[in-house]
Amino acid sequence: MITAVQRSSAKSSKALVTGEFEFSAADFAAIAEIAKSEAGIDLPESKATLVYSRLAKRLRALGLGTFAEYCSTVRENESERGSMIAALTTNVTRFFREPHHFDHLRKAILEPLADHVRSGGRLRLWSAACSTGQEPYSMALTVLSVFPDAAERDIRILATDLNPHVVAHGKKGQYRKEELAEIPKDMRTKWLEPVPGDTGSMRVCDTARSLVSFRELNLMGSWPFKGPFNAIFCRNVVIYFDRDTQAMIWRRLSNMIEDGGALYIGHSERVSGPATNSLQADGITSYRKKAGLPQ
């Protein structure tokens, strides 16, 4: 007679994905638990094939034979936990992605603040999932279109991501020419420069790069800054989280936005939870912070 315990054990050891490495339901559950606790990522079992394909590369790199071995490694090795999270998240980005957001930033935030900034006032922007840097540099180029002397003003752009590899890429500010097609020609001419010895690449110039500070940051952890920010870009991030975590992130972001400031989110995302009391829609996936309504 097969007991309930035996049935449960058989189910957990059954291969979820057939491939090079043994990958059981128990392995998937362990990875999903670590991803949730480390970075808030919600992984339903329907994502098993994606998880397998993303992490099989890590097993090969580490010389491991099974996902059970990999799970043990991840539990014991903080660095590999970071590599796992980086592998599971998608760093799809490009310059001026969702161009209406940058139009809104310029017209609704930057231009109305022109007198304030030119008289010595501060301007703070945050790219909360900066990937390889195209988003914060698009923000910087938008700032320079309004404030050509931004490097001499009290203007700063914070760029954060939990993946140290993409943060390092962003700091470098160097991109293949084909990646620059979405940057308006006048901006490319003025604010990008050739890379010595590499005719296929361009580098964001020192003036634009000086506006952006890149930092590693897990949005599920503590945020070692107070704000407030005049605008925050947090696009295509909360799609990885469950509803409760999404609501929590929206609330924390709302608390970081100055009254009248803006939040820009992904095209498939919507603000939910308590933050809906302080953020109001102001265009396509753009929100404004209402005055006098802290969370």
KEGUKOL-483650 format. One record per residue (C-alpha): x, y, z; residue in three letters. Coordinates in steps of 0.2 Angstrom, whole numbers, plus 2048, in hexadecimal, padded with zeros to 3 digits. Layout:
N
<lose px="X" py="Y" pz="Z" vextor="ALA"/>
...
% end
This chain:
295
<lose px="800" py="800" pz="800" vextor="MET"/>
<lose px="807" py="811" pz="7FB" vextor="ILE"/>
<lose px="806" py="81E" pz="809" vextor="THR"/>
<lose px="802" py="831" pz="807" vextor="ALA"/>
<lose px="814" py="834" pz="80C" vextor="VAL"/>
<lose px="81B" py="829" pz="7FE" vextor="GLN"/>
<lose px="80F" py="831" pz="7F1" vextor="ARG"/>
<lose px="815" py="842" pz="7F7" vextor="SER"/>
<lose px="827" py="83C" pz="7F6" vextor="SER"/>
<lose px="825" py="835" pz="7E4" vextor="ALA"/>
<lose px="81D" py="845" pz="7DE" vextor="LYS"/>
<lose px="82B" py="850" pz="7E5" vextor="SER"/>
<lose px="838" py="845" pz="7DD" vextor="SER"/>
<lose px="82F" py="844" pz="7CC" vextor="LYS"/>
<lose px="838" py="84D" pz="7BE" vextor="ALA"/>
<lose px="830" py="85E" pz="7BA" vextor="LEU"/>
<lose px="83A" py="861" pz="7AA" vextor="VAL"/>
<lose px="843" py="853" pz="7A0" vextor="THR"/>
<lose px="854" py="859" pz="79B" vextor="GLY"/>
<lose px="867" py="858" pz="79F" vextor="GLU"/>
<lose px="865" py="85A" pz="7B2" vextor="PHE"/>
<lose px="859" py="852" pz="7BE" vextor="GLU"/>
<lose px="84C" py="85F" pz="7C3" vextor="PHE"/>
<lose px="83F" py="859" pz="7CF" vextor="SER"/>
<lose px="830" py="862" pz="7D7" vextor="ALA"/>
<lose px="839" py="863" pz="7E7" vextor="ALA"/>
<lose px="848" py="86B" pz="7DE" vextor="ASP"/>
<lose px="83C" py="878" pz="7D7" vextor="PHE"/>
<lose px="833" py="87B" pz="7E7" vextor="ALA"/>
<lose px="844" py="87E" pz="7EF" vextor="ALA"/>
<lose px="849" py="88B" pz="7E2" vextor="ILE"/>
<lose px="838" py="893" pz="7E3" vextor="ALA"/>
<lose px="83A" py="895" pz="7F5" vextor="GLU"/>
<lose px="84B" py="89D" pz="7F4" vextor="ILE"/>
<lose px="846" py="8A9" pz="7E6" vextor="ALA"/>
<lose px="837" py="8AF" pz="7F0" vextor="LYS"/>
<lose px="841" py="8B2" pz="800" vextor="SER"/>
<lose px="850" py="8BA" pz="7F8" vextor="GLU"/>
<lose px="848" py="8C5" pz="7EB" vextor="ALA"/>
<lose px="835" py="8C3" pz="7EC" vextor="GLY"/>
<lose px="834" py="8BA" pz="7DC" vextor="ILE"/>
<lose px="824" py="8AF" pz="7DB" vextor="ASP"/>
<lose px="827" py="89F" pz="7D1" vextor="LEU"/>
<lose px="817" py="894" pz="7CD" vextor="PRO"/>
<lose px="81B" py="882" pz="7C8" vextor="GLU"/>
<lose px="816" py="887" pz="7B6" vextor="SER"/>
<lose px="827" py="890" pz="7B5" vextor="LYS"/>
<lose px="830" py="880" pz="7B7" vextor="ALA"/>
<lose px="836" py="87F" pz="7A5" vextor="THR"/>
<lose px="83C" py="891" pz="7A6" vextor="LEU"/>
<lose px="845" py="88E" pz="7B7" vextor="VAL"/>
<lose px="84E" py="87F" pz="7B0" vextor="TYR"/>
<lose px="854" py="887" pz="7A0" vextor="SER"/>
<lose px="85A" py="897" pz="7A9" vextor="ARG"/>
<lose px="863" py="88D" pz="7B7" vextor="LEU"/>
<lose px="86A" py="87F" pz="7AD" vextor="ALA"/>
<lose px="878" py="88B" pz="7A7" vextor="LYS"/>
<lose px="87C" py="88D" pz="7BA" vextor="ARG"/>
<lose px="87E" py="87A" pz="7BC" vextor="LEU"/>
<lose px="889" py="879" pz="7AE" vextor="ARG"/>
<lose px="894" py="887" pz="7B3" vextor="ALA"/>
<lose px="896" py="880" pz="7C5" vextor="LEU"/>
<lose px="898" py="86E" pz="7BE" vextor="GLY"/>
<lose px="889" py="867" pz="7C8" vextor="LEU"/>
<lose px="87F" py="858" pz="7C2" vextor="GLY"/>
<lose px="86E" py="85A" pz="7CA" vextor="THR"/>
<lose px="863" py="868" pz="7D0" vextor="PHE"/>
<lose px="863" py="861" pz="7E1" vextor="ALA"/>
<lose px="876" py="865" pz="7E2" vextor="GLU"/>
<lose px="872" py="876" pz="7DB" vextor="TYR"/>
<lose px="865" py="879" pz="7E9" vextor="CYS"/>
<lose px="872" py="874" pz="7F6" vextor="SER"/>
<lose px="87F" py="880" pz="7EE" vextor="THR"/>
<lose px="873" py="88F" pz="7EE" vextor="VAL"/>
<lose px="86E" py="88C" pz="800" vextor="ARG"/>
<lose px="880" py="88D" pz="805" vextor="GLU"/>
<lose px="887" py="89A" pz="7F9" vextor="ASN"/>
<lose px="881" py="8AC" pz="7FA" vextor="GLU"/>
<lose px="88A" py="8B0" pz="7EA" vextor="SER"/>
<lose px="881" py="8A2" pz="7E0" vextor="GLU"/>
<lose px="870" py="8A8" pz="7E7" vextor="ARG"/>
<lose px="873" py="8B8" pz="7DF" vextor="GLY"/>
<lose px="878" py="8B0" pz="7CF" vextor="SER"/>
<lose px="868" py="8A5" pz="7D0" vextor="MET"/>
<lose px="85D" py="8B4" pz="7D2" vextor="ILE"/>
<lose px="866" py="8BD" pz="7C4" vextor="ALA"/>
<lose px="863" py="8AE" pz="7B8" vextor="ALA"/>
<lose px="851" py="8AD" pz="7BD" vextor="LEU"/>
<lose px="84D" py="8C0" pz="7B9" vextor="THR"/>
<lose px="84C" py="8C7" pz="7A8" vextor="THR"/>
<lose px="857" py="8D6" pz="7A4" vextor="ASN"/>
<lose px="84E" py="8DC" pz="794" vextor="VAL"/>
<lose px="851" py="8EE" pz="792" vextor="THR"/>
<lose px="855" py="8FB" pz="785" vextor="ARG"/>
<lose px="857" py="90E" pz="783" vextor="PHE"/>
<lose px="847" py="918" pz="784" vextor="PHE"/>
<lose px="83C" py="909" pz="787" vextor="ARG"/>
<lose px="82A" py="90F" pz="788" vextor="GLU"/>
<lose px="82F" py="920" pz="781" vextor="PRO"/>
<lose px="81F" py="928" pz="788" vextor="HIS"/>
<lose px="826" py="926" pz="79A" vextor="HIS"/>
<lose px="835" py="931" pz="795" vextor="PHE"/>
<lose px="829" py="93E" pz="78D" vextor="ASP"/>
<lose px="81F" py="93E" pz="79D" vextor="HIS"/>
<lose px="82F" py="940" pz="7A7" vextor="LEU"/>
<lose px="835" py="94F" pz="79D" vextor="ARG"/>
<lose px="824" py="958" pz="79C" vextor="LYS"/>
<lose px="81C" py="954" pz="7AC" vextor="ALA"/>
<lose px="82B" py="953" pz="7B8" vextor="ILE"/>
<lose px="83A" py="95B" pz="7B1" vextor="LEU"/>
<lose px="834" py="96A" pz="7A8" vextor="GLU"/>
<lose px="828" py="970" pz="7B7" vextor="PRO"/>
<lose px="837" py="96E" pz="7C2" vextor="LEU"/>
<lose px="843" py="978" pz="7B7" vextor="ALA"/>
<lose px="843" py="989" pz="7C1" vextor="ASP"/>
<lose px="844" py="97F" pz="7D2" vextor="HIS"/>
<lose px="854" py="975" pz="7CC" vextor="VAL"/>
<lose px="85C" py="984" pz="7C3" vextor="ARG"/>
<lose px="85A" py="98E" pz="7D4" vextor="SER"/>
<lose px="864" py="980" pz="7DD" vextor="GLY"/>
<lose px="856" py="974" pz="7E1" vextor="GLY"/>
<lose px="858" py="961" pz="7E1" vextor="ARG"/>
<lose px="852" py="954" pz="7D4" vextor="LEU"/>
<lose px="853" py="942" pz="7D8" vextor="ARG"/>
<lose px="84E" py="933" pz="7CD" vextor="LEU"/>
<lose px="84F" py="921" pz="7D0" vextor="TRP"/>
<lose px="850" py="912" pz="7C4" vextor="SER"/>
<lose px="84B" py="904" pz="7CF" vextor="ALA"/>
<lose px="84F" py="8F6" pz="7C4" vextor="ALA"/>
<lose px="85D" py="8FD" pz="7B9" vextor="CYS"/>
<lose px="863" py="8ED" pz="7B0" vextor="SER"/>
<lose px="872" py="8F1" pz="7A5" vextor="THR"/>
<lose px="86F" py="904" pz="7A6" vextor="GLY"/>
<lose px="865" py="909" pz="797" vextor="GLN"/>
<lose px="856" py="90F" pz="7A1" vextor="GLU"/>
<lose px="860" py="91B" pz="7AD" vextor="PRO"/>
<lose px="86A" py="921" pz="79F" vextor="TYR"/>
<lose px="85A" py="925" pz="795" vextor="SER"/>
<lose px="854" py="92E" pz="7A5" vextor="MET"/>
<lose px="865" py="938" pz="7A5" vextor="ALA"/>
<lose px="864" py="93D" pz="793" vextor="LEU"/>
<lose px="852" py="943" pz="796" vextor="THR"/>
<lose px="858" py="94D" pz="7A4" vextor="VAL"/>
<lose px="866" py="954" pz="799" vextor="LEU"/>
<lose px="859" py="959" pz="78C" vextor="SER"/>
<lose px="852" py="965" pz="799" vextor="VAL"/>
<lose px="861" py="969" pz="7A3" vextor="PHE"/>
<lose px="871" py="968" pz="798" vextor="PRO"/>
<lose px="87B" py="96E" pz="7A7" vextor="ASP"/>
<lose px="874" py="960" pz="7B2" vextor="ALA"/>
<lose px="885" py="95B" pz="7B8" vextor="ALA"/>
<lose px="887" py="96C" pz="7C0" vextor="GLU"/>
<lose px="876" py="96B" pz="7C9" vextor="ARG"/>
<lose px="86F" py="961" pz="7D8" vextor="ASP"/>
<lose px="869" py="953" pz="7CD" vextor="ILE"/>
<lose px="86B" py="941" pz="7D0" vextor="ARG"/>
<lose px="865" py="930" pz="7C9" vextor="ILE"/>
<lose px="866" py="920" pz="7D4" vextor="LEU"/>
<lose px="867" py="910" pz="7CA" vextor="ALA"/>
<lose px="865" py="900" pz="7D3" vextor="THR"/>
<lose px="863" py="8ED" pz="7CF" vextor="ASP"/>
<lose px="865" py="8DD" pz="7D9" vextor="LEU"/>
<lose px="871" py="8D6" pz="7CB" vextor="ASN"/>
<lose px="883" py="8DC" pz="7CE" vextor="PRO"/>
<lose px="888" py="8D7" pz="7BC" vextor="HIS"/>
<lose px="87B" py="8E3" pz="7B4" vextor="VAL"/>
<lose px="87F" py="8F0" pz="7C0" vextor="VAL"/>
<lose px="892" py="8EF" pz="7BB" vextor="ALA"/>
<lose px="88C" py="8F0" pz="7A9" vextor="HIS"/>
<lose px="882" py="8FF" pz="7AC" vextor="GLY"/>
<lose px="891" py="908" pz="7B5" vextor="LYS"/>
<lose px="89C" py="905" pz="7A6" vextor="LYS"/>
<lose px="88F" py="90E" pz="79B" vextor="GLY"/>
<lose px="895" py="906" pz="78B" vextor="GLN"/>
<lose px="889" py="8FF" pz="77E" vextor="TYR"/>
<lose px="889" py="8F7" pz="76C" vextor="ARG"/>
<lose px="884" py="903" pz="75F" vextor="LYS"/>
<lose px="874" py="8F9" pz="75B" vextor="GLU"/>
<lose px="86E" py="8FB" pz="76C" vextor="GLU"/>
<lose px="86E" py="90E" pz="76A" vextor="LEU"/>
<lose px="861" py="90F" pz="75C" vextor="ALA"/>
<lose px="853" py="915" pz="767" vextor="GLU"/>
<lose px="85D" py="924" pz="76E" vextor="ILE"/>
<lose px="858" py="934" pz="764" vextor="PRO"/>
<lose px="866" py="939" pz="758" vextor="LYS"/>
<lose px="869" py="94A" pz="760" vextor="ASP"/>
<lose px="86C" py="941" pz="771" vextor="MET"/>
<lose px="877" py="934" pz="769" vextor="ARG"/>
<lose px="882" py="942" pz="761" vextor="THR"/>
<lose px="883" py="94C" pz="771" vextor="LYS"/>
<lose px="884" py="940" pz="77F" vextor="TRP"/>
<lose px="88C" py="930" pz="778" vextor="LEU"/>
<lose px="89E" py="92E" pz="773" vextor="GLU"/>
<lose px="8A9" py="921" pz="76A" vextor="PRO"/>
<lose px="8B2" py="914" pz="773" vextor="VAL"/>
<lose px="8C5" py="913" pz="76F" vextor="PRO"/>
<lose px="8C9" py="903" pz="766" vextor="GLY"/>
<lose px="8B7" py="8FD" pz="765" vextor="ASP"/>
<lose px="8AE" py="904" pz="755" vextor="THR"/>
<lose px="89E" py="8FA" pz="759" vextor="GLY"/>
<lose px="89B" py="902" pz="76A" vextor="SER"/>
<lose px="897" py="913" pz="771" vextor="MET"/>
<lose px="898" py="91A" pz="783" vextor="ARG"/>
<lose px="88D" py="925" pz="78D" vextor="VAL"/>
<lose px="897" py="935" pz="78F" vextor="CYS"/>
<lose px="89E" py="93A" pz="7A0" vextor="ASP"/>
<lose px="891" py="948" pz="7A2" vextor="THR"/>
<lose px="882" py="93C" pz="7A1" vextor="ALA"/>
<lose px="88B" py="92E" pz="7AB" vextor="ARG"/>
<lose px="88F" py="93A" pz="7B9" vextor="SER"/>
<lose px="87C" py="93C" pz="7BC" vextor="LEU"/>
<lose px="879" py="92A" pz="7C0" vextor="VAL"/>
<lose px="87F" py="920" pz="7CF" vextor="SER"/>
<lose px="87E" py="90D" pz="7CD" vextor="PHE"/>
<lose px="87B" py="902" pz="7DD" vextor="ARG"/>
<lose px="876" py="8F0" pz="7E0" vextor="GLU"/>
<lose px="865" py="8EF" pz="7E9" vextor="LEU"/>
<lose px="859" py="8E1" pz="7EC" vextor="ASN"/>
<lose px="847" py="8EA" pz="7ED" vextor="LEU"/>
<lose px="842" py="8DD" pz="7FA" vextor="MET"/>
<lose px="84F" py="8E3" pz="806" vextor="GLY"/>
<lose px="852" py="8F3" pz="80F" vextor="SER"/>
<lose px="854" py="903" pz="804" vextor="TRP"/>
<lose px="863" py="90D" pz="80B" vextor="PRO"/>
<lose px="85D" py="91E" pz="805" vextor="PHE"/>
<lose px="84E" py="929" pz="80A" vextor="LYS"/>
<lose px="849" py="933" pz="7FA" vextor="GLY"/>
<lose px="83E" py="93B" pz="7F6" vextor="PRO"/>
<lose px="83F" py="938" pz="7E3" vextor="PHE"/>
<lose px="837" py="943" pz="7D6" vextor="ASN"/>
<lose px="835" py="934" pz="7CB" vextor="ALA"/>
<lose px="837" py="921" pz="7CD" vextor="ILE"/>
<lose px="838" py="914" pz="7BE" vextor="PHE"/>
<lose px="834" py="903" pz="7C5" vextor="CYS"/>
<lose px="82F" py="8FA" pz="7B5" vextor="ARG"/>
<lose px="82C" py="8E7" pz="7B2" vextor="ASN"/>
<lose px="832" py="8E2" pz="7C3" vextor="VAL"/>
<lose px="822" py="8DE" pz="7CD" vextor="VAL"/>
<lose px="81C" py="8D2" pz="7C0" vextor="ILE"/>
<lose px="828" py="8C6" pz="7C9" vextor="TYR"/>
<lose px="81F" py="8C8" pz="7DA" vextor="PHE"/>
<lose px="80F" py="8C2" pz="7E1" vextor="ASP"/>
<lose px="801" py="8CE" pz="7E5" vextor="ARG"/>
<lose px="805" py="8D2" pz="7F7" vextor="ASP"/>
<lose px="817" py="8D5" pz="7F3" vextor="THR"/>
<lose px="812" py="8E0" pz="7E4" vextor="GLN"/>
<lose px="807" py="8EB" pz="7F0" vextor="ALA"/>
<lose px="815" py="8EC" pz="7FC" vextor="MET"/>
<lose px="822" py="8F2" pz="7EF" vextor="ILE"/>
<lose px="815" py="8FF" pz="7E8" vextor="TRP"/>
<lose px="813" py="905" pz="7FA" vextor="ARG"/>
<lose px="825" py="907" pz="7FD" vextor="ARG"/>
<lose px="828" py="910" pz="7EC" vextor="LEU"/>
<lose px="81A" py="91C" pz="7EF" vextor="SER"/>
<lose px="822" py="920" pz="800" vextor="ASN"/>
<lose px="832" py="925" pz="7F7" vextor="MET"/>
<lose px="829" py="931" pz="7EA" vextor="ILE"/>
<lose px="828" py="943" pz="7ED" vextor="GLU"/>
<lose px="816" py="94B" pz="7EC" vextor="ASP"/>
<lose px="813" py="94E" pz="7DA" vextor="GLY"/>
<lose px="820" py="942" pz="7D5" vextor="GLY"/>
<lose px="81E" py="934" pz="7C9" vextor="ALA"/>
<lose px="81F" py="921" pz="7C8" vextor="LEU"/>
<lose px="822" py="918" pz="7B8" vextor="TYR"/>
<lose px="81E" py="905" pz="7B7" vextor="ILE"/>
<lose px="81D" py="8F7" pz="7AA" vextor="GLY"/>
<lose px="810" py="8F6" pz="79C" vextor="HIS"/>
<lose px="808" py="8E6" pz="7A4" vextor="SER"/>
<lose px="809" py="8ED" pz="7B6" vextor="GLU"/>
<lose px="7FC" py="8F6" pz="7C1" vextor="ARG"/>
<lose px="7FE" py="8FE" pz="7D2" vextor="VAL"/>
<lose px="7F5" py="8F5" pz="7DF" vextor="SER"/>
<lose px="7F2" py="8F5" pz="7F2" vextor="GLY"/>
<lose px="7F4" py="904" pz="7FE" vextor="PRO"/>
<lose px="7FE" py="90E" pz="7F1" vextor="ALA"/>
<lose px="7EE" py="911" pz="7E7" vextor="THR"/>
<lose px="7E9" py="91D" pz="7F4" vextor="ASN"/>
<lose px="7F8" py="928" pz="7F1" vextor="SER"/>
<lose px="7FC" py="925" pz="7DE" vextor="LEU"/>
<lose px="7F1" py="92A" pz="7D0" vextor="GLN"/>
<lose px="7F2" py="925" pz="7BE" vextor="ALA"/>
<lose px="7F9" py="933" pz="7B3" vextor="ASP"/>
<lose px="7FB" py="92B" pz="7A2" vextor="GLY"/>
<lose px="800" py="91A" pz="79B" vextor="ILE"/>
<lose px="808" py="910" pz="7AA" vextor="THR"/>
<lose px="80D" py="921" pz="7B2" vextor="SER"/>
<lose px="807" py="926" pz="7C3" vextor="TYR"/>
<lose px="808" py="936" pz="7CD" vextor="ARG"/>
<lose px="80A" py="938" pz="7E0" vextor="LYS"/>
<lose px="7FB" py="941" pz="7E8" vextor="LYS"/>
<lose px="800" py="94F" pz="7F4" vextor="ALA"/>
<lose px="7FE" py="94C" pz="807" vextor="GLY"/>
<lose px="7FA" py="93A" pz="806" vextor="LEU"/>
<lose px="808" py="930" pz="80E" vextor="PRO"/>
<lose px="806" py="91D" pz="810" vextor="GLN"/>
% end
